[in-house]
């Protein structure tokens, strides 16, 4: 089972994205653990996941998060703004899984 962390400013908007991603995973029979959190807990949390996605509103943290996660070889990326705004859980899930391929 793949574990994916999604971070935003406070973890609220990503909760909606996570719900859409869960729906997409269920429809495609993909076993994933998805969790939403605020960017402030990234440092304490990232090591428990296979990859991390950042909401577009916290993309300024990308390089710092990548640097921290690189020590554990955990990929970090920013969710496409359009996919995030449109809550395209299937597309965001596919992008996350592509980071792990």
Backbone atoms as SQL, in Angstrom:
CREATE TABLE atoms (id INTEGER PRIMARY KEY, chain TEXT, resi INTEGER, resn TEXT, atom TEXT, x REAL, y REAL, z REAL);
INSERT INTO atoms VALUES
  (1, 'A', 1, 'UNK', 'N', 0.847, -1.176, 0.000),
  (2, 'A', 1, 'UNK', 'CA', 0.000, 0.000, 0.000),
  (3, 'A', 1, 'UNK', 'C', 0.891, 1.238, 0.000),
  (4, 'A', 2, 'UNK', 'N', 0.592, 2.151, -0.916),
  (5, 'A', 2, 'UNK', 'CA', 1.324, 3.411, -0.999),
  (6, 'A', 2, 'UNK', 'C', 0.735, 4.405, -0.007),
  (7, 'A', 3, 'UNK', 'N', 1.613, 5.174, 0.628),
  (8, 'A', 3, 'UNK', 'CA', 1.191, 6.191, 1.593),
  (9, 'A', 3, 'UNK', 'C', 1.549, 7.566, 1.043),
  (10, 'A', 4, 'UNK', 'N', 0.539, 8.446, 0.977),
  (11, 'A', 4, 'UNK', 'CA', 0.710, 9.766, 0.378),
  (12, 'A', 4, 'UNK', 'C', 0.250, 10.833, 1.359),
  (13, 'A', 5, 'UNK', 'N', 1.114, 11.816, 1.574),
  (14, 'A', 5, 'UNK', 'CA', 0.797, 12.962, 2.424),
  (15, 'A', 5, 'UNK', 'C', 0.530, 14.164, 1.538),
  (16, 'A', 6, 'UNK', 'N', -0.562, 14.870, 1.795),
  (17, 'A', 6, 'UNK', 'CA', -0.901, 16.083, 1.064),
  (18, 'A', 6, 'UNK', 'C', -0.924, 17.234, 2.060),
  (19, 'A', 7, 'UNK', 'N', -0.125, 18.254, 1.796),
  (20, 'A', 7, 'UNK', 'CA', -0.013, 19.397, 2.707),
  (21, 'A', 7, 'UNK', 'C', -0.529, 20.677, 2.066),
  (22, 'A', 8, 'UNK', 'N', -1.198, 21.477, 2.884),
  (23, 'A', 8, 'UNK', 'CA', -1.589, 22.828, 2.469),
  (24, 'A', 8, 'UNK', 'C', -1.325, 23.757, 3.650),
  (25, 'A', 9, 'UNK', 'N', -1.896, 24.921, 3.621),
  (26, 'A', 9, 'UNK', 'CA', -1.625, 25.892, 4.685),
  (27, 'A', 9, 'UNK', 'C', -2.057, 25.365, 6.050),
  (28, 'A', 10, 'UNK', 'N', -3.273, 24.814, 6.133),
  (29, 'A', 10, 'UNK', 'CA', -3.762, 24.323, 7.422),
  (30, 'A', 10, 'UNK', 'C', -4.318, 22.904, 7.354),
  (31, 'A', 11, 'UNK', 'N', -4.343, 22.296, 6.177),
  (32, 'A', 11, 'UNK', 'CA', -4.857, 20.942, 6.043),
  (33, 'A', 11, 'UNK', 'C', -6.346, 20.866, 5.754),
  (34, 'A', 12, 'UNK', 'N', -6.995, 22.011, 5.600),
  (35, 'A', 12, 'UNK', 'CA', -8.445, 22.004, 5.386),
  (36, 'A', 12, 'UNK', 'C', -8.820, 21.760, 3.928),
  (37, 'A', 13, 'UNK', 'N', -8.264, 22.548, 3.023),
  (38, 'A', 13, 'UNK', 'CA', -8.635, 22.364, 1.614),
  (39, 'A', 13, 'UNK', 'C', -8.107, 21.043, 1.081),
  (40, 'A', 14, 'UNK', 'N', -6.988, 20.588, 1.606),
  (41, 'A', 14, 'UNK', 'CA', -6.470, 19.307, 1.142),
  (42, 'A', 14, 'UNK', 'C', -7.332, 18.153, 1.617),
  (43, 'A', 15, 'UNK', 'N', -8.090, 18.332, 2.668),
  (44, 'A', 15, 'UNK', 'CA', -8.998, 17.276, 3.118),
  (45, 'A', 15, 'UNK', 'C', -10.019, 16.961, 2.038),
  (46, 'A', 16, 'UNK', 'N', -10.491, 17.989, 1.347),
  (47, 'A', 16, 'UNK', 'CA', -11.443, 17.778, 0.251),
  (48, 'A', 16, 'UNK', 'C', -10.768, 17.057, -0.911),
  (49, 'A', 17, 'UNK', 'N', -9.538, 17.446, -1.201),
  (50, 'A', 17, 'UNK', 'CA', -8.779, 16.799, -2.271),
  (51, 'A', 17, 'UNK', 'C', -8.553, 15.325, -1.924),
  (52, 'A', 18, 'UNK', 'N', -8.181, 15.058, -0.683),
  (53, 'A', 18, 'UNK', 'CA', -7.955, 13.688, -0.234),
  (54, 'A', 18, 'UNK', 'C', -9.220, 12.846, -0.410),
  (55, 'A', 19, 'UNK', 'N', -10.377, 13.393, -0.084),
  (56, 'A', 19, 'UNK', 'CA', -11.627, 12.656, -0.263),
  (57, 'A', 19, 'UNK', 'C', -11.845, 12.284, -1.734),
  (58, 'A', 20, 'UNK', 'N', -11.558, 13.204, -2.623),
  (59, 'A', 20, 'UNK', 'CA', -11.697, 12.929, -4.053),
  (60, 'A', 20, 'UNK', 'C', -10.678, 11.891, -4.516),
  (61, 'A', 21, 'UNK', 'N', -9.478, 11.974, -3.968),
  (62, 'A', 21, 'UNK', 'CA', -8.446, 10.988, -4.311),
  (63, 'A', 21, 'UNK', 'C', -8.843, 9.596, -3.811),
  (64, 'A', 22, 'UNK', 'N', -9.433, 9.537, -2.623),
  (65, 'A', 22, 'UNK', 'CA', -9.896, 8.249, -2.081),
  (66, 'A', 22, 'UNK', 'C', -10.969, 7.642, -2.974),
  (67, 'A', 23, 'UNK', 'N', -11.899, 8.479, -3.433),
  (68, 'A', 23, 'UNK', 'CA', -12.945, 7.999, -4.335),
  (69, 'A', 23, 'UNK', 'C', -12.332, 7.421, -5.603),
  (70, 'A', 24, 'UNK', 'N', -11.361, 8.132, -6.156),
  (71, 'A', 24, 'UNK', 'CA', -10.701, 7.667, -7.377),
  (72, 'A', 24, 'UNK', 'C', -9.961, 6.357, -7.124),
  (73, 'A', 25, 'UNK', 'N', -9.289, 6.256, -5.987),
  (74, 'A', 25, 'UNK', 'CA', -8.558, 5.030, -5.650),
  (75, 'A', 25, 'UNK', 'C', -9.514, 3.843, -5.508),
  (76, 'A', 26, 'UNK', 'N', -10.646, 4.061, -4.870),
  (77, 'A', 26, 'UNK', 'CA', -11.639, 2.998, -4.708),
  (78, 'A', 26, 'UNK', 'C', -12.182, 2.542, -6.062),
  (79, 'A', 27, 'UNK', 'N', -12.470, 3.507, -6.931),
  (80, 'A', 27, 'UNK', 'CA', -13.001, 3.178, -8.248),
  (81, 'A', 27, 'UNK', 'C', -12.002, 2.379, -9.077),
  (82, 'A', 28, 'UNK', 'N', -10.711, 2.629, -8.848),
  (83, 'A', 28, 'UNK', 'CA', -9.661, 1.965, -9.623),
  (84, 'A', 28, 'UNK', 'C', -9.042, 0.785, -8.870),
  (85, 'A', 29, 'UNK', 'N', -9.595, 0.465, -7.702),
  (86, 'A', 29, 'UNK', 'CA', -9.062, -0.621, -6.868),
  (87, 'A', 29, 'UNK', 'C', -7.576, -0.452, -6.556),
  (88, 'A', 30, 'UNK', 'N', -7.204, 0.758, -6.171),
  (89, 'A', 30, 'UNK', 'CA', -5.827, 1.062, -5.805),
  (90, 'A', 30, 'UNK', 'C', -5.769, 1.212, -4.294),
  (91, 'A', 31, 'UNK', 'N', -4.881, 0.467, -3.664),
  (92, 'A', 31, 'UNK', 'CA', -4.723, 0.543, -2.206),
  (93, 'A', 31, 'UNK', 'C', -3.749, 1.671, -1.867),
  (94, 'A', 32, 'UNK', 'N', -4.282, 2.719, -1.261),
  (95, 'A', 32, 'UNK', 'CA', -3.449, 3.850, -0.840),
  (96, 'A', 32, 'UNK', 'C', -3.913, 4.352, 0.519),
  (97, 'A', 33, 'UNK', 'N', -2.978, 4.903, 1.245),
  (98, 'A', 33, 'UNK', 'CA', -3.297, 5.629, 2.479),
  (99, 'A', 33, 'UNK', 'C', -3.052, 7.094, 2.165),
  (100, 'A', 34, 'UNK', 'N', -4.067, 7.904, 2.342),
  (101, 'A', 34, 'UNK', 'CA', -3.998, 9.329, 2.023),
  (102, 'A', 34, 'UNK', 'C', -4.289, 10.133, 3.276),
  (103, 'A', 35, 'UNK', 'N', -3.435, 11.113, 3.548),
  (104, 'A', 35, 'UNK', 'CA', -3.658, 11.981, 4.700),
  (105, 'A', 35, 'UNK', 'C', -3.377, 13.424, 4.343),
  (106, 'A', 36, 'UNK', 'N', -4.173, 14.306, 4.919),
  (107, 'A', 36, 'UNK', 'CA', -4.007, 15.745, 4.733),
  (108, 'A', 36, 'UNK', 'C', -3.446, 16.348, 6.013),
  (109, 'A', 37, 'UNK', 'N', -2.590, 17.345, 5.847),
  (110, 'A', 37, 'UNK', 'CA', -1.991, 18.014, 7.007),
  (111, 'A', 37, 'UNK', 'C', -1.576, 19.422, 6.624),
  (112, 'A', 38, 'UNK', 'N', -1.372, 20.225, 7.631),
  (113, 'A', 38, 'UNK', 'CA', -0.828, 21.554, 7.413),
  (114, 'A', 38, 'UNK', 'C', 0.666, 21.466, 7.159),
  (115, 'A', 39, 'UNK', 'N', 1.185, 22.405, 6.408),
  (116, 'A', 39, 'UNK', 'CA', 2.607, 22.419, 6.065),
  (117, 'A', 39, 'UNK', 'C', 3.480, 22.494, 7.320),
  (118, 'A', 40, 'UNK', 'N', 2.926, 23.007, 8.398),
  (119, 'A', 40, 'UNK', 'CA', 3.688, 23.142, 9.641),
  (120, 'A', 40, 'UNK', 'C', 4.067, 21.803, 10.266),
  (121, 'A', 41, 'UNK', 'N', 3.427, 20.715, 9.862),
  (122, 'A', 41, 'UNK', 'CA', 3.769, 19.396, 10.407),
  (123, 'A', 41, 'UNK', 'C', 4.562, 18.545, 9.415),
  (124, 'A', 42, 'UNK', 'N', 4.951, 19.123, 8.297),
  (125, 'A', 42, 'UNK', 'CA', 5.681, 18.369, 7.277),
  (126, 'A', 42, 'UNK', 'C', 6.927, 17.703, 7.854),
  (127, 'A', 43, 'UNK', 'N', 7.741, 18.454, 8.550),
  (128, 'A', 43, 'UNK', 'CA', 9.013, 17.933, 9.065),
  (129, 'A', 43, 'UNK', 'C', 8.815, 16.721, 9.964),
  (130, 'A', 44, 'UNK', 'N', 7.783, 16.737, 10.786),
  (131, 'A', 44, 'UNK', 'CA', 7.531, 15.623, 11.695),
  (132, 'A', 44, 'UNK', 'C', 6.841, 14.451, 11.000),
  (133, 'A', 45, 'UNK', 'N', 6.240, 14.682, 9.840),
  (134, 'A', 45, 'UNK', 'CA', 5.376, 13.675, 9.227),
  (135, 'A', 45, 'UNK', 'C', 5.916, 12.989, 7.981),
  (136, 'A', 46, 'UNK', 'N', 6.705, 13.676, 7.185),
  (137, 'A', 46, 'UNK', 'CA', 7.028, 13.175, 5.849),
  (138, 'A', 46, 'UNK', 'C', 7.657, 11.787, 5.836),
  (139, 'A', 47, 'UNK', 'N', 8.421, 11.447, 6.839),
  (140, 'A', 47, 'UNK', 'CA', 9.152, 10.174, 6.823),
  (141, 'A', 47, 'UNK', 'C', 8.236, 8.946, 6.903),
  (142, 'A', 48, 'UNK', 'N', 6.979, 9.134, 7.246),
  (143, 'A', 48, 'UNK', 'CA', 6.026, 8.021, 7.322),
  (144, 'A', 48, 'UNK', 'C', 5.314, 7.768, 5.994),
  (145, 'A', 49, 'UNK', 'N', 5.690, 8.508, 4.954),
  (146, 'A', 49, 'UNK', 'CA', 4.992, 8.425, 3.672),
  (147, 'A', 49, 'UNK', 'C', 5.945, 8.071, 2.539),
  (148, 'A', 50, 'UNK', 'N', 5.358, 7.589, 1.442),
  (149, 'A', 50, 'UNK', 'CA', 6.131, 7.245, 0.255),
  (150, 'A', 50, 'UNK', 'C', 6.347, 8.445, -0.654),
  (151, 'A', 51, 'UNK', 'N', 5.427, 9.398, -0.614),
  (152, 'A', 51, 'UNK', 'CA', 5.599, 10.653, -1.338),
  (153, 'A', 51, 'UNK', 'C', 4.732, 11.717, -0.675),
  (154, 'A', 52, 'UNK', 'N', 5.046, 12.956, -0.987),
  (155, 'A', 52, 'UNK', 'CA', 4.317, 14.094, -0.418),
  (156, 'A', 52, 'UNK', 'C', 3.956, 15.060, -1.540),
  (157, 'A', 53, 'UNK', 'N', 2.736, 15.556, -1.470),
  (158, 'A', 53, 'UNK', 'CA', 2.257, 16.565, -2.415),
  (159, 'A', 53, 'UNK', 'C', 1.933, 17.832, -1.645),
  (160, 'A', 54, 'UNK', 'N', 2.274, 18.952, -2.234),
  (161, 'A', 54, 'UNK', 'CA', 1.969, 20.247, -1.619),
  (162, 'A', 54, 'UNK', 'C', 0.863, 20.918, -2.410),
  (163, 'A', 55, 'UNK', 'N', -0.058, 21.537, -1.696),
  (164, 'A', 55, 'UNK', 'CA', -1.086, 22.333, -2.354),
  (165, 'A', 55, 'UNK', 'C', -0.440, 23.545, -2.999),
  (166, 'A', 56, 'UNK', 'N', -1.027, 24.065, -4.070),
  (167, 'A', 56, 'UNK', 'CA', -0.447, 25.213, -4.774),
  (168, 'A', 56, 'UNK', 'C', -0.210, 26.426, -3.878),
  (169, 'A', 57, 'UNK', 'N', -1.027, 26.576, -2.840),
  (170, 'A', 57, 'UNK', 'CA', -0.896, 27.748, -1.973),
  (171, 'A', 57, 'UNK', 'C', 0.355, 27.705, -1.095),
  (172, 'A', 58, 'UNK', 'N', 1.006, 26.551, -1.000),
  (173, 'A', 58, 'UNK', 'CA', 2.238, 26.444, -0.206),
  (174, 'A', 58, 'UNK', 'C', 3.432, 26.035, -1.071),
  (175, 'A', 59, 'UNK', 'N', 3.342, 26.293, -2.375),
  (176, 'A', 59, 'UNK', 'CA', 4.416, 25.886, -3.282),
  (177, 'A', 59, 'UNK', 'C', 5.744, 26.582, -2.973),
  (178, 'A', 60, 'UNK', 'N', 5.693, 27.682, -2.239),
  (179, 'A', 60, 'UNK', 'CA', 6.945, 28.358, -1.871),
  (180, 'A', 60, 'UNK', 'C', 7.788, 27.507, -0.922),
  (181, 'A', 61, 'UNK', 'N', 7.188, 26.488, -0.338),
  (182, 'A', 61, 'UNK', 'CA', 7.898, 25.584, 0.575),
  (183, 'A', 61, 'UNK', 'C', 8.523, 24.387, -0.157),
  (184, 'A', 62, 'UNK', 'N', 8.338, 24.307, -1.458),
  (185, 'A', 62, 'UNK', 'CA', 8.751, 23.124, -2.206),
  (186, 'A', 62, 'UNK', 'C', 10.228, 22.788, -2.018),
  (187, 'A', 63, 'UNK', 'N', 11.100, 23.725, -2.239),
  (188, 'A', 63, 'UNK', 'CA', 12.533, 23.412, -2.169),
  (189, 'A', 63, 'UNK', 'C', 12.957, 22.990, -0.770),
  (190, 'A', 64, 'UNK', 'N', 12.438, 23.651, 0.252),
  (191, 'A', 64, 'UNK', 'CA', 12.776, 23.270, 1.629),
  (192, 'A', 64, 'UNK', 'C', 12.259, 21.865, 1.950),
  (193, 'A', 65, 'UNK', 'N', 11.046, 21.568, 1.512),
  (194, 'A', 65, 'UNK', 'CA', 10.471, 20.236, 1.753),
  (195, 'A', 65, 'UNK', 'C', 11.236, 19.174, 0.982),
  (196, 'A', 66, 'UNK', 'N', 11.590, 19.480, -0.256),
  (197, 'A', 66, 'UNK', 'CA', 12.367, 18.513, -1.050),
  (198, 'A', 66, 'UNK', 'C', 13.711, 18.230, -0.387),
  (199, 'A', 67, 'UNK', 'N', 14.351, 19.265, 0.120),
  (200, 'A', 67, 'UNK', 'CA', 15.654, 19.090, 0.759),
  (201, 'A', 67, 'UNK', 'C', 15.541, 18.190, 1.992),
  (202, 'A', 68, 'UNK', 'N', 14.512, 18.402, 2.794),
  (203, 'A', 68, 'UNK', 'CA', 14.308, 17.566, 3.986),
  (204, 'A', 68, 'UNK', 'C', 14.005, 16.126, 3.594),
  (205, 'A', 69, 'UNK', 'N', 13.134, 15.943, 2.619),
  (206, 'A', 69, 'UNK', 'CA', 12.701, 14.610, 2.223),
  (207, 'A', 69, 'UNK', 'C', 13.758, 13.852, 1.423),
  (208, 'A', 70, 'UNK', 'N', 14.680, 14.569, 0.811),
  (209, 'A', 70, 'UNK', 'CA', 15.718, 13.929, -0.001),
  (210, 'A', 70, 'UNK', 'C', 16.583, 12.994, 0.827),
  (211, 'A', 71, 'UNK', 'N', 16.766, 13.302, 2.087),
  (212, 'A', 71, 'UNK', 'CA', 17.588, 12.445, 2.944),
  (213, 'A', 71, 'UNK', 'C', 16.958, 11.063, 3.107),
  (214, 'A', 72, 'UNK', 'N', 15.642, 10.976, 2.918),
  (215, 'A', 72, 'UNK', 'CA', 14.923, 9.704, 3.009),
  (216, 'A', 72, 'UNK', 'C', 14.465, 9.212, 1.632),
  (217, 'A', 73, 'UNK', 'N', 14.903, 9.900, 0.586),
  (218, 'A', 73, 'UNK', 'CA', 14.548, 9.575, -0.800),
  (219, 'A', 73, 'UNK', 'C', 13.035, 9.544, -1.013),
  (220, 'A', 74, 'UNK', 'N', 12.347, 10.523, -0.435),
  (221, 'A', 74, 'UNK', 'CA', 10.891, 10.644, -0.572),
  (222, 'A', 74, 'UNK', 'C', 10.607, 11.800, -1.532),
  (223, 'A', 75, 'UNK', 'N', 9.947, 11.517, -2.655),
  (224, 'A', 75, 'UNK', 'CA', 9.654, 12.586, -3.606),
  (225, 'A', 75, 'UNK', 'C', 8.595, 13.553, -3.084),
  (226, 'A', 76, 'UNK', 'N', 8.792, 14.825, -3.440),
  (227, 'A', 76, 'UNK', 'CA', 7.858, 15.887, -3.062),
  (228, 'A', 76, 'UNK', 'C', 7.562, 16.696, -4.319),
  (229, 'A', 77, 'UNK', 'N', 6.296, 16.998, -4.534),
  (230, 'A', 77, 'UNK', 'CA', 5.894, 17.771, -5.704),
  (231, 'A', 77, 'UNK', 'C', 4.726, 18.675, -5.333),
  (232, 'A', 78, 'UNK', 'N', 4.454, 19.639, -6.200),
  (233, 'A', 78, 'UNK', 'CA', 3.314, 20.540, -6.016),
  (234, 'A', 78, 'UNK', 'C', 2.173, 20.064, -6.910),
  (235, 'A', 79, 'UNK', 'N', 0.976, 20.051, -6.369),
  (236, 'A', 79, 'UNK', 'CA', -0.213, 19.665, -7.133),
  (237, 'A', 79, 'UNK', 'C', -0.504, 20.741, -8.176),
  (238, 'A', 80, 'UNK', 'N', -0.825, 20.309, -9.374),
  (239, 'A', 80, 'UNK', 'CA', -1.191, 21.224, -10.442),
  (240, 'A', 80, 'UNK', 'C', -2.350, 22.117, -9.977),
  (241, 'A', 81, 'UNK', 'N', -2.207, 23.412, -10.160),
  (242, 'A', 81, 'UNK', 'CA', -3.197, 24.381, -9.677),
  (243, 'A', 81, 'UNK', 'C', -4.598, 24.124, -10.229),
  (244, 'A', 82, 'UNK', 'N', -4.688, 23.811, -11.504),
  (245, 'A', 82, 'UNK', 'CA', -5.990, 23.580, -12.117),
  (246, 'A', 82, 'UNK', 'C', -6.633, 22.315, -11.547),
  (247, 'A', 83, 'UNK', 'N', -5.839, 21.252, -11.411),
  (248, 'A', 83, 'UNK', 'CA', -6.369, 20.010, -10.852),
  (249, 'A', 83, 'UNK', 'C', -6.817, 20.220, -9.411),
  (250, 'A', 84, 'UNK', 'N', -6.061, 21.006, -8.664),
  (251, 'A', 84, 'UNK', 'CA', -6.401, 21.290, -7.273),
  (252, 'A', 84, 'UNK', 'C', -7.713, 22.073, -7.191),
  (253, 'A', 85, 'UNK', 'N', -7.797, 23.121, -7.973),
  (254, 'A', 85, 'UNK', 'CA', -8.996, 23.965, -7.960),
  (255, 'A', 85, 'UNK', 'C', -10.253, 23.229, -8.406),
  (256, 'A', 86, 'UNK', 'N', -10.086, 22.312, -9.358),
  (257, 'A', 86, 'UNK', 'CA', -11.219, 21.547, -9.881),
  (258, 'A', 86, 'UNK', 'C', -11.453, 20.257, -9.088),
  (259, 'A', 87, 'UNK', 'N', -10.619, 20.031, -8.061),
  (260, 'A', 87, 'UNK', 'CA', -10.720, 18.842, -7.205),
  (261, 'A', 87, 'UNK', 'C', -10.701, 17.550, -8.027),
  (262, 'A', 88, 'UNK', 'N', -9.773, 17.486, -8.970),
  (263, 'A', 88, 'UNK', 'CA', -9.625, 16.301, -9.826),
  (264, 'A', 88, 'UNK', 'C', -8.821, 15.233, -9.096),
  (265, 'A', 89, 'UNK', 'N', -9.486, 14.535, -8.211),
  (266, 'A', 89, 'UNK', 'CA', -8.829, 13.528, -7.392),
  (267, 'A', 89, 'UNK', 'C', -8.156, 12.444, -8.197),
  (268, 'A', 90, 'UNK', 'N', -8.781, 12.049, -9.312),
  (269, 'A', 90, 'UNK', 'CA', -8.193, 10.997, -10.140),
  (270, 'A', 90, 'UNK', 'C', -6.872, 11.437, -10.753),
  (271, 'A', 91, 'UNK', 'N', -6.804, 12.665, -11.223),
  (272, 'A', 91, 'UNK', 'CA', -5.589, 13.197, -11.845),
  (273, 'A', 91, 'UNK', 'C', -4.497, 13.392, -10.791),
  (274, 'A', 92, 'UNK', 'N', -4.869, 13.923, -9.649),
  (275, 'A', 92, 'UNK', 'CA', -3.886, 14.152, -8.581),
  (276, 'A', 92, 'UNK', 'C', -3.339, 12.816, -8.072),
  (277, 'A', 93, 'UNK', 'N', -4.201, 11.828, -7.942),
  (278, 'A', 93, 'UNK', 'CA', -3.760, 10.497, -7.540),
  (279, 'A', 93, 'UNK', 'C', -2.796, 9.923, -8.570),
  (280, 'A', 94, 'UNK', 'N', -3.126, 10.045, -9.843),
  (281, 'A', 94, 'UNK', 'CA', -2.258, 9.536, -10.906),
  (282, 'A', 94, 'UNK', 'C', -0.898, 10.219, -10.864),
  (283, 'A', 95, 'UNK', 'N', -0.880, 11.529, -10.633),
  (284, 'A', 95, 'UNK', 'CA', 0.387, 12.263, -10.549),
  (285, 'A', 95, 'UNK', 'C', 1.216, 11.781, -9.354),
  (286, 'A', 96, 'UNK', 'N', 0.557, 11.539, -8.233),
  (287, 'A', 96, 'UNK', 'CA', 1.267, 11.056, -7.031),
  (288, 'A', 96, 'UNK', 'C', 1.855, 9.679, -7.291),
  (289, 'A', 97, 'UNK', 'N', 1.085, 8.800, -7.896),
  (290, 'A', 97, 'UNK', 'CA', 1.569, 7.447, -8.159),
  (291, 'A', 97, 'UNK', 'C', 2.715, 7.460, -9.182),
  (292, 'A', 98, 'UNK', 'N', 2.679, 8.430, -10.101),
  (293, 'A', 98, 'UNK', 'CA', 3.759, 8.559, -11.079),
  (294, 'A', 98, 'UNK', 'C', 5.079, 8.946, -10.406),
  (295, 'A', 99, 'UNK', 'N', 4.990, 9.692, -9.312),
  (296, 'A', 99, 'UNK', 'CA', 6.205, 10.042, -8.559),
  (297, 'A', 99, 'UNK', 'C', 6.866, 8.795, -7.980),
  (298, 'A', 100, 'UNK', 'N', 6.065, 7.766, -7.741),
  (299, 'A', 100, 'UNK', 'CA', 6.561, 6.543, -7.108),
  (300, 'A', 100, 'UNK', 'C', 6.995, 5.485, -8.100),
  (301, 'A', 101, 'UNK', 'N', 6.761, 5.735, -9.387),
  (302, 'A', 101, 'UNK', 'CA', 7.078, 4.727, -10.419),
  (303, 'A', 101, 'UNK', 'C', 8.570, 4.668, -10.697);
